[in-house]
Amino acid sequence: MTPDMLTMAIRTEPDVFTLRRIGREVAAGIGLDYQDQVRLATALSEVGREVLAQAGGGTVVFAFDGTLNVTVRAEYRLRPGTHGFAAAARLVDEVRYADQSVTLVKGVPPARLTQDRLETLRTHLAGLAAVSPLDELRTQNQELLTALEDVQSQRDELEETNRGVLALYTQLSEELEHTNQGVVALYAELEDKTVQLREASEAKTRFLASVSHELRAPASSILGLARMILELGDPLDDTRRHQIELIRSSGRDLLNLVNELLDLAKAESGRLEPTLSEVELRPVVERLAAQLRPMARDGVALVADLPGELDPLLTDDVMLTQVLRNLLTNGLKFTEHGQVLIRVTDDADTVLVEVSDTGIGIPADQLDQIFEEFYQVRGPIQTRVTGTGLGLPYARSLVGILGGDLTVRSEVGEGTTFELRLPRLDRITLPRVLIADDDPGFRATLRDFLRGVADQVEQVGDGRAALAAIRRERPDLLLLDLRMPDLDGGQVLAELRSDPELRDLPVIVVTSAEAGPLAGSVAVLEKSRLSRGGLLRVIRGVGTGG
Ligand code: ADP
């Protein structure tokens, strides 16, 4: 520890001025910057004044202990927490109180405090004469002026900083604006692309439909003519007969292809509506198995496995039969040993139909492609069997129309399993559905469709009433018309989506207005094409109800 650098007494007001002056000199001497010099001087003068007022005076000791410690010892006990002490505490690093003393601690930049400097300072302080109050007042005024100048220059700096921040903010806003414009443009482009894709897909479907229509007539007449030549015309020698037989069988293949194309085009156009009825699966499966068994190769069994009790399934039996026929036919075509098995399993809300075989299998990398139009796996067995490559895409379209899904797994050389899952459309339960439509006739139709599915159906005739009803008691599903008086459907949707509590309310838009996919609705159904099955399929699809 360095010996005390300086000791002085405070007895009178002028001593406080001296203390202030010495404080500043010490601060300068040990290398504190100008502002810290003023801070220390001011802190000392505040403390000196307090000690004078509280205890009638005391002794001040300047000492070094790595930091500068200035201790003021009073003759009586000191009361900390007064205005002067509080002001001092703000100006130095630390203030420590003991019974009759207070110590101000101020950190020192270590590099600047050399032994030489300390010595010089000590000599300088020792030679300091008492300060006249007038001198010290002058010095304080000077300090005040400097402080004011500092404040002014800081304010200038602040203003400059503000201008900088403002410029940065403007630049950022502009950048954000540009980015937003980019995103908006991107969305517009995406929407364009979606429209283009939809148009291309529709054009393909139209093309398929019209080409197959055009081809059906000539293909039928080739078949007819071949039959006439074979059966009614002059007797033919063997070669001719064989050639005409070939024409007839090619004509038949052509007609089959054309018919399948036509079916597919219809299924994809979305114009194919299922006719729903309660279908008993056992007779459907058994009839099909009986019809197709003759196709099986020697040594291949076609087996049906159905549960003893099976509730009827609400579905379209014609479509379902077409799908199953396609899967079974494929199984039989591509199986040379073993069996083709159709197994039905009844779950609470789905029926699973598996068609599995012990046939040649499908390579893993082609499992997706077999659902594409005209795709056929190449291989020696495949070339020996007939087919168009249209069966599976058609089957998948039909399954989609029935609200189900069709998947496949396969192992080359082991066999293939197609899994068809069909929803039990009538086993949906919705506690509460709200219908918002201004047409009472259509509201009644929807109510009819929901019979047996929704426990409680509430109806309203406009958007405002819809929002009020939803806020009163949240429904499990909203069926929403677009064109309504007051608030229209679009506005209701927007309102719901901006409300965190109602954002996830399932909404199906049912409308006669022209509408693409609507943000915030789970599906859009067209009134003129709506059926009970269609509605239930969508309800099932949105995951509402159990
Ligand atoms: P098609 O049977 O008329 O060729 P599909 O669309 O029904 O057309 O089937 C496409 C292709 O998928 C078939 O050509 C065949 O290569 C493959 N495939 C379908 N089912 C099976 C199966 N059970 N086992 C092996 N390959 C199959």
Residues whose N, C-alpha, C, O or C-beta is under 5 A from the ligand:
A	BS01	ADP	N330 G331 F334 G359 G361 I362 I370 Y375 Q376 V377 T386 G387 T388 G389 L390 G391 L392 P393 T416
